[in-house]
Amino acid sequence: MSNNSRLWGNVNVLARCGNDKRYLQVNVQATGNYVVAAMPIVRGGKL
């Protein structure tokens, strides 16, 4: 994948087998726990 590619959502994946190439559209989803700030945080600000 290129450096500016998304790693989630609807993406195209190249599948190769010998000389055959097919692009497959897939939907990538992730779940997990994460924290959310209660107020905006400025760049370089202390947490």
N, CA, C and O of each residue as an XYZ file, in Angstrom:
188
protein
N       0.848     -1.189      0.000
C       0.000      0.000      0.000
C       0.886      1.241      0.000
O       1.976      1.242      0.572
N       0.407      2.284     -0.641
C       1.170      3.524     -0.663
C       1.082      4.219      0.692
O       0.221      3.902      1.512
N       1.986      5.169      0.912
C       2.071      5.847      2.213
C       0.831      6.646      2.565
O       0.555      6.854      3.746
N       0.072      7.102      1.571
C      -1.100      7.928      1.861
C      -2.403      7.138      1.764
O      -3.477      7.734      1.682
N      -2.326      5.814      1.770
C      -3.524      4.979      1.670
C      -4.222      4.859      3.013
O      -3.586      4.837      4.067
N      -5.551      4.782      2.950
C      -6.324      4.524      4.159
C      -6.186      3.054      4.524
O      -6.039      2.203      3.647
N      -6.233      2.758      5.806
C      -6.137      1.377      6.270
C      -7.478      0.857      6.741
O      -7.555     -0.251      7.270
N      -8.560      1.647      6.558
C      -9.884      1.223      7.001
C     -10.915      1.729      6.006
O     -10.614      2.552      5.141
N     -12.137      1.225      6.143
C     -13.213      1.627      5.235
C     -13.182      0.795      3.962
O     -12.645     -0.312      3.950
N     -13.755      1.327      2.895
C     -13.760      0.630      1.607
C     -12.414      0.822      0.921
O     -12.016      1.950      0.631
N     -11.720     -0.266      0.666
C     -10.418     -0.216      0.003
C     -10.366     -1.302     -1.067
O     -11.117     -2.276     -1.012
N      -9.482     -1.127     -2.031
C      -9.254     -2.132     -3.067
C      -7.973     -2.885     -2.747
O      -6.963     -2.287     -2.377
N      -8.026     -4.208     -2.894
C      -6.881     -5.064     -2.622
C      -6.553     -5.822     -3.902
O      -7.441     -6.378     -4.548
N      -5.277     -5.841     -4.263
C      -4.847     -6.578     -5.447
C      -4.542     -8.016     -5.052
O      -3.716     -8.265     -4.174
N      -5.217     -8.966     -5.707
C      -4.964    -10.393     -5.488
C      -4.305    -10.934     -6.752
O      -4.824    -10.753     -7.853
N      -3.157    -11.602     -6.592
C      -2.437    -12.146     -7.739
C      -2.230    -13.639     -7.565
O      -1.924    -14.112     -6.470
N      -2.398    -14.368     -8.643
C      -2.139    -15.805     -8.680
C      -1.526    -16.094    -10.047
O      -2.232    -16.115    -11.056
N      -0.222    -16.314    -10.079
C       0.458    -16.470    -11.364
C       0.383    -15.171    -12.139
O       0.760    -14.117    -11.628
N      -0.102    -15.241    -13.369
C      -0.241    -14.038    -14.202
C      -1.588    -13.356    -14.030
O      -1.793    -12.257    -14.545
N      -2.509    -13.991    -13.316
C      -3.839    -13.410    -13.104
C      -3.790    -12.357    -12.009
O      -3.154    -12.552    -10.973
N      -4.466    -11.241    -12.247
C      -4.562    -10.157    -11.265
C      -6.017     -9.753    -11.143
O      -6.699     -9.566    -12.151
N      -6.487     -9.618     -9.943
C      -7.861     -9.169     -9.695
C      -7.839     -8.160     -8.550
O      -7.156     -8.354     -7.545
N      -8.594     -7.089     -8.721
C      -8.776     -6.131     -7.636
C     -10.070     -6.475     -6.914
O     -11.126     -6.590     -7.536
N      -9.983     -6.635     -5.619
C     -11.142     -6.963     -4.798
C     -11.485     -5.766     -3.935
O     -10.604     -5.185     -3.301
N     -12.766     -5.387     -3.901
C     -13.186     -4.313     -3.012
C     -13.556     -4.942     -1.677
O     -14.392     -5.843     -1.612
N     -12.926     -4.459     -0.618
C     -13.183     -4.993      0.719
C     -13.516     -3.842      1.660
O     -13.159     -2.693      1.403
N     -14.194     -4.159      2.737
C     -14.517     -3.175      3.770
C     -13.775     -3.580      5.030
O     -14.035     -4.644      5.593
N     -12.848     -2.733      5.477
C     -12.032     -3.011      6.655
C     -12.597     -2.214      7.818
O     -12.770     -0.999      7.722
N     -12.883     -2.900      8.916
C     -13.394     -2.258     10.121
C     -12.570     -2.720     11.314
O     -12.050     -3.836     11.327
N     -12.457     -1.866     12.302
C     -11.735     -2.213     13.523
C     -12.544     -1.735     14.716
O     -13.188     -0.687     14.665
N     -12.505     -2.495     15.765
C     -13.162     -2.095     17.003
C     -12.148     -2.149     18.133
O     -11.177     -2.904     18.076
N     -12.376     -1.360     19.137
C     -11.478     -1.360     20.282
C     -11.820     -0.232     21.230
O     -12.728      0.561     20.983
N     -11.084     -0.178     22.305
C     -11.266      0.870     23.313
C     -10.274      2.000     23.057
O      -9.130      1.754     22.673
N     -10.711      3.223     23.268
C      -9.835      4.366     23.104
C     -10.301      5.477     24.033
O     -11.437      5.469     24.506
N      -9.424      6.418     24.285
C      -9.761      7.543     25.157
C     -10.144      8.740     24.299
O      -9.706      8.863     23.155
N     -10.968      9.622     24.865
C     -11.411     10.834     24.185
C     -11.186     12.005     25.125
O     -11.528     11.933     26.306
N     -10.612     13.083     24.607
C     -10.366     14.269     25.422
C     -11.681     14.955     25.768
O     -12.586     15.028     24.937
N     -11.783     15.453     26.987
C     -12.988     16.150     27.437
C     -13.035     17.576     26.897
O     -14.093     18.206     26.903
N     -11.892     18.091     26.428
C     -11.814     19.442     25.877
C     -10.758     19.451     24.781
O      -9.930     18.542     24.718
N     -10.772     20.465     23.914
C      -9.768     20.520     22.848
C      -8.346     20.564     23.408
O      -8.102     21.143     24.467
N      -7.419     19.949     22.688
C      -6.012     19.944     23.081
C      -5.230     20.637     21.974
O      -5.324     20.255     20.808
N      -4.465     21.646     22.334
C      -3.662     22.360     21.341
C      -2.405     21.555     21.035
O      -1.902     20.809     21.876
N      -1.909     21.723     19.810
C      -0.685     21.029     19.428
C       0.448     21.429     20.365
O       0.667     22.616     20.607
N       1.157     20.459     20.885
C       2.260     20.718     21.802
C       1.814     20.927     23.235
O       2.645     21.102     24.127
N       0.486     20.910     23.467
C      -0.027     21.103     24.821
C       0.244     19.898     25.706
O       0.430     18.784     25.218
N       0.266     20.129     26.985
C       0.492     19.052     27.951
C      -0.825     18.370     28.275
O      -1.875     19.010     28.333
N      -0.756     17.078     28.481
C      -1.941     16.309     28.848
C      -1.978     16.099     30.343
O      -2.903     15.470     30.855
